[in-house]
């Protein structure tokens, strides 16, 4: 009698629900990802990893796959017109490139000058030791201290990879940042980079002449942006930067292919909750997503919706119908940046050089000055190459400039002594940063997730990838009730003790 009883007990145990076990609930049938940029492509990839091969993943994209990763053709070659460079510690992007079999193009070296509108306040030399002495002479130990300050912030940020490797997710961007660096990191959203660095003891001169130009070239804004995105910007002027050979947008197309997602060309207009009865069990809650295609208005229903496009009236103007409570609207202003590619010869006299042969800069960063109509100017290489640009190429190079407005013919004639062609691309590139920042929610409704709120902390390709994995993990754990994997405190200490 003992043996049958033991078998019965064992069978009962196997049939009993186990807390956190994914198989307790049916998998979602369909998932919609709104947006085919790096955030949407990464979300599709991570959703496929978590939910498995039987879930149908559809990516709704109104324009070209890649979003704000795009190239522009100039004189028969393609150049990065959107997100251009990646940091050596961007581990998600490095993993994507390796996984997809893409090649890395190292960032080209360039001689940089910092221009205040009247003269160069700092001129880089070809000799490392001379640059070191110049930096010490001009700014004392500020450059070394900045490197250490940024490294400390990066060290905290790097914790996200360990958290995500162990499948932990966060229900808000503030909780995510707090898990990385506590109150200090969250506080960086509530103060300007100017305030944060002054508090840390950096000089006004260094902030104005080095920090501000770095922010202008990366975010086309000044030292009034929040401290966290300011630190991200400063990390973006370090050595070892890289890009994807052939264009960064190849990561997006590669991830979508790897995810086996179906890409649907359409502009999403509205999302509405629906309830479908079924014969057995509770009714099914779905979302009706309506979108416009070249064939007209259409739509479909989905179990989960991940929005990977900025909820901004000019970018993703989506109406949320019949939600109770209503999906909140949040101010989400984006900063307009004009990218201009000019194939031509720079006018050295505009920058105070009477002898063009003596002008050797291939990158010019600018300080804040109302008279200046550009943020930066730099010689660029085609995405097919990478590699260095020598001094000889300055005679007739492809120059990439960032500006607030489209450059007039008069302005182009001031910057260039001659030019053959001009190509222009206007972006709503990054949020208009104005601390204190409040990130939009990640969870908009039961099974609607929003990636781009993280951009209010900092906008970058890697930030979108981090947000994509967080949204995929969050969607998975909330679908299956794995609450022990969401918003856990003390993860850094907990994981340090794990083998």
N, C-alpha and C positions, 0 to 999 in steps of 0.2 A: 504493500500500500504506500510505502514511503516514496518509491520511485515515481509513480503517477502524480502524487501530490507535489513532488519537487518539480516535475515537468509543468504542472499547472501553474505553480508559482512563477516559474521562469517565463512561461508564455505571457502571464499577466504583466510581469515586469517589462517584457519587451514591447508589449502593446501600450503600456502607460506613457502618457506624455512626459517628455523630458524638458525642463525649462531651457529656453533658448535654442531648441533644436529646430533647424530651418524647415524640415520636412513637415512640420505640423500644419502648415497652411499651403494651399495651392500656390504655385508660382504665378506671377502676373503674366497675362497673355501678351499685352502690348505696352510698350513704353515709347513715349514721344520725347524727343530732344529738340528744343526750339533753338536753332542756331548751329551753323556748321563751321564756326571758328575754332580756335584751339581749345576753348572751354567745352564746346559742344562735342567736338571730335574726341577729346579725352574722356568726356562723360560717357559717350557711347562705348568706348573701349573698356572703361572700368565697370560700367553696368553689365556688359557682356561677361566680363570676368566673374562678377559676383552672382548674377542671376542664371548664368549658364546658357547653353546653346539653343534651348527651346523657346526662349522669350523673343518676341519680334520687336526689334528696336528700329524706330523710324526717326530720321533726322530731317527736320523741316527747315530748309534754308532758302531765304528769299533772293539771294544773289549768288556770288561765287563762293565755293567752299574755301575756307581760309579766313574769312572775316577781315579782321584788321591785320592779318598777315597776307601781304600781297606784293607782287612785283610790278614794275612799270618798265616798259621797253623804251630804251633810249639808244639811238644809233645802232640798232640791230642787236643789242644785248639787254639782258634783264637785270634790274637793280631792286634791292629791297626798298619798298615804299612805305611799309608799315613797321611792325615790330622787327628790329634788325639784329640785335645782339643778345647773347645769352651768357650767363655767369658760369664759371667752371663748377660751382656748387649747385647748379640747377639740376638736381638728380632725376626728377621726372622726365625732363626734356632729354637728358643724356640717355636715360633708359629707352625712351621712345626711339631715338635715333639708332641706337644699337639694335633694338628689337625689330625695327623696320628695315634694317640693312642700308640706312642712309649714310652719307659721308659728312664729315665735319670740315668746315672751312675756318681756319684760324683767323682771328681778327688781324687786319693789317696794321703795321706800325706806322705812326704818323708823327710829324713834328707839330706840336700844338702851341698856339699863342692865345693868350687871354687879352681881349681887347675891350677897353672901357668906353669906346665911342670917339676917343681922341688919340689914344696911344695904347701900345701893348704894355700891360702892367706885369706880364710874365711871358718870357720867351723861352721855349724849351730848346735844349741843345741836343746834338747827336751823341754827346758824351754823358753817360750815366753819372759819373762823379761830379761833373760840372752842374748837372741838374740838381744833384743832392746839395751841393754848396749853395746854389741859388735859392732852393727851397728853405734851407736853414737860415740864409741871410734875410730873406723876405719875411718868413713866417715862423722862425724859431722851431720849436718842437711840435707845432700844430699839425703838420702833415702826418708825422708818426703817430701822434695821439689820435688823429682822425682814423687812421688805419686800424688801430687797436679798438677804438670805440665802435666802428662799423663791424669789426670781427666779432666783438662781444654780442652784438645784436644778431649777426648771422649765426653764431653758435646756438643761440636760443631758437632761432627760426628752424635750424636743421633738425630740431627734435621732432618736427612734424613727420619726417620720413619714418622715424622709428614708430611713432604712434600709428601711422597709416599702415605700416608693415604688419603691425599687430591688430589691424582691423578696427581701430578706435575712430569714432566719428564725433562731431560736435554739432549741436543744434543751432548755433549762431556763430558769427565771425568773431564776436567779442569773446565768447567762451573758448574758441580755438586759439586766439591770441593769448588769452589768459593762461591757457594750458602750456603755452610755449614759454612765456616770460613773466607771468604774474601781473600784478597791478602796474608795474613799471612799463611793460610793453603796451598795455591797453592805454595807459596815460599818454603815450606818444601820439595817439590819435587826437588828443585834446589840446595839444600845444603845437606851435609852429616849429619847423626845423631850426629857425633862428633862435627861438626861446630855448629849445632843448640843448642846442650847442652852446649858447651863452651860459646856460646853467651848468654845463659840463666844463666850462672854463675856456672855451675857444674864443679867439680874438675877433673883433668886428672886422678887421682888415682881412683875415683869413676867410671868414664867412662870406664877405662881399666879393672877394677876388677869386676864390677857389670854389666854395660850396655853391654859391648862386649860379655861376656859369655852368657847373655840372648839372644843376637842376634844370636850367634853361635848355640844355642840349637834350636832356632825357625826357622832360615833362613840359617844356615850353611854358613854365611858370617860375615864380621866384621863391624866396625863402619864407614866404607865408604859407607854404604847403605844410601838411602835417609832418611830425617828426619821423614817423615810421616810413612813409613813402620817400621822405628826404634821405633816410639812411639807405633805402633800396637804390635810390638814384646815385648816391656816393659809391655804393658797391659796383655800380655800372660803369665806373671810370677806372676800375682796377685792371691789372694785366690778366691775360689768359682768357679774355672774352672770345666767343666763337659764334658761328652761325651754321646753318645747314647748307651744304653745297647744293646748288640748284634752287635754293629758296626755302625759307622757313615754312612756307605754306605746305610743303611736301609732307610735313609731319601730320597735318590735318587730313590730307587725302589718304595717307598711309594708315592712320589710326581708324578712319572710317572703313577702309578696306579690311583691316585686321578685325574690326568689331563685327563684320558682316552686317552692318546696318544698311537699311534701305534709305537712300537720300531722296527726299521728295522736294521738288522745286516749288516753293510756295511761300506766300507772306501770311503769317499767322495773324488773324484779326481778333479772335475772341476765344475764351476758354470758359466752359460752363459745366457745373457739376450735374451728373445725371444718376438716377437710380433705376436699375433694371431688376425686375422681380425674377426669381427662379423657383422652380418647383420644390426644391428641397433646400433648407437652410435659409440664412439671411439673404436679403436682396444684395445685389452687386452694386458697389459705388464706382462710377466711372467718370471720365471727363470728356466732354465733347469739345474737340479742338476744330475750329473753323478757320480755313485758310483759303487764300486766293491764288489760283494758278493761271497759266496762260489759257487754260480751257474754261476758266470761270471759277465761281465759288464752289468749294467742296469742303469736306471735313471727315473726321472719324472719331471713334471713341478709344480711350486709352485708360489703363489702370494707373499708370504713373506718368507724370509730366515733369521734365527737367527743363527749366528755362535757362539757356546759356547765351543770352543776348541782353544788352543793357535795356532795362525797362524805362525807356526814354522816348518821348513822343516822336523824336526824329529818327530813332533807331529801331525800337521794337514797340510799336504803339498797340499794345494788346489790351482789349477790354475784358475784364473779369465779370461775367454775368451771373446774377442770382446766387452769389455766395453769401452765406449767413454764418458768422458775421462777414461783412464785406472784406475783400482783400485790400489792405491799406495801400494808399498811394504815398510815395515818398519822393522828395525832391532829388533829382538825379541828373544834375546839369553836367554836360560834357564840354570839354575845352576844344575849341576849333583850332586846328593846326594845319598850315599849308606847307606841303613838301614840294620843292621845286628842284628839278634836275636841269642843270645847264651844262652843255658841252661847249666849253670855251676857255678863254684865258683870263685869269683874274686880274683886275686892275689894282696893282700893288700900291699905287699912289693914293687910292682911297683910304688905305690903312697906314699912310704916312711914309711909305717907302718910295723914294724917287727912282731908285735903281731896281728894276724888276728882277735882275739877276741875284740881288741880295735877299730877295724874299723867298723863304724856303718852307713856310708853313703849309701843311696839307690839311690842317684842322684849325679852325678859329672858333673859340668859345667867347661869348660876350657877357659883359656885366649889364646890370639894369641901367638903362639910359634912355630917356624918352626920345632922343634923336635917332636911336638905332631902330632899324626896321627889320632886323633879322635876329633870331635867337642863336644860330650857329651856321657854320659853313664848313664843308668837309669834302675832300676827294674820296670817292667811293669806287669799289671794284665790282664787276659783274658778279651775280650770284653763282655763275658757273666756275669762277676762278677762285676768289679769295686772293690772298697774297699781298705783297707790298706794292706801294706806289712810290716810285722814285722821284727825285727832284725834277728830272727831265720831263716827266709826265705833267708837271704843273703848267707847262707851256700850252698844253691843250688837253685838259682833263675833264672828267665828268664830276661836277661839283653838286653836292646835295645840300640844300639850304632849308632850314625851318624858319617860318615866319608866321606872324599872326594873321596877316592878310595876303592876298595874292599880290606878288611883286609887280609894280608898274613897269612900263618900258623905261621910264626915267631911272627908276631904282636899279634895274638890271644894267643899264648903261653906266651907272656909278660903280657897281660891283665888278663889272667885266669890261675889259678893253675891247674884246671881240667875242662873239659866240655864234655857234652854228645852229643850235637847237635848244628849245626849252620845253620841258614836260612838267605838268602840274597835277598834283593830287591833293585834294582837301579831305581831311579826316576830322571826325569827332573822335579824337584819339584817346583821351583820358578824362577822368572826372575833373571837374573844376574843384580843386582842393581848397577847403576853407575850414580849418579846425575851429571849434571841436567837431569831429566827424562822428556821425552815427551810421553804422552799417545797416542797410536794409536787411530784413529777416531772410534766413535761408529757407525756412519752412513757411510757404505762403498759404498752404492748406494741407489737409491730411496727407495727400500724396503728390503735392506740387512743391518742387524745390527750385530755388533761385541761386545760380552760381555767382552772378556778377556783382552782388553786394560786396564781395571781398575787395573789389576795385576801389572802394572808398577808403580802405586801409592802404592799399598800394596796387597799382595796375601794372602787370607784367605777365609775360607768357607763363612763367613758372607759377605765379599766383593763380592763374586760371586753371592750371593743371592740378594744383593743390585743392582748389575749390571743387573741381570736377570729381576728384577721388573722394573728397569729403561728402559730396552730395550722393555719390553712388553708394558709399558705405552707409550713409544715413538712411537712404531709401531702402536699402536691403535690411538693415537692422530694425527699422520701424515697421516694415512689411511683415517681418517674422517675429517681432516682439523681443528682440535681443537688447533689452534696455541696459544690460550690463556692459554693452559696448559703446554707449552714448554718454557724453558729458561726464566722464569719470575724472575725479579729482586726484591729484598727486601722481599722475602718470609717470612723470620724469623719474621720481624716486622709485616708484613701483617697478618700472622697466629696467632701471639700473641694476636691480637685484636679480633679474631674470637672466638665465644663461642664454 
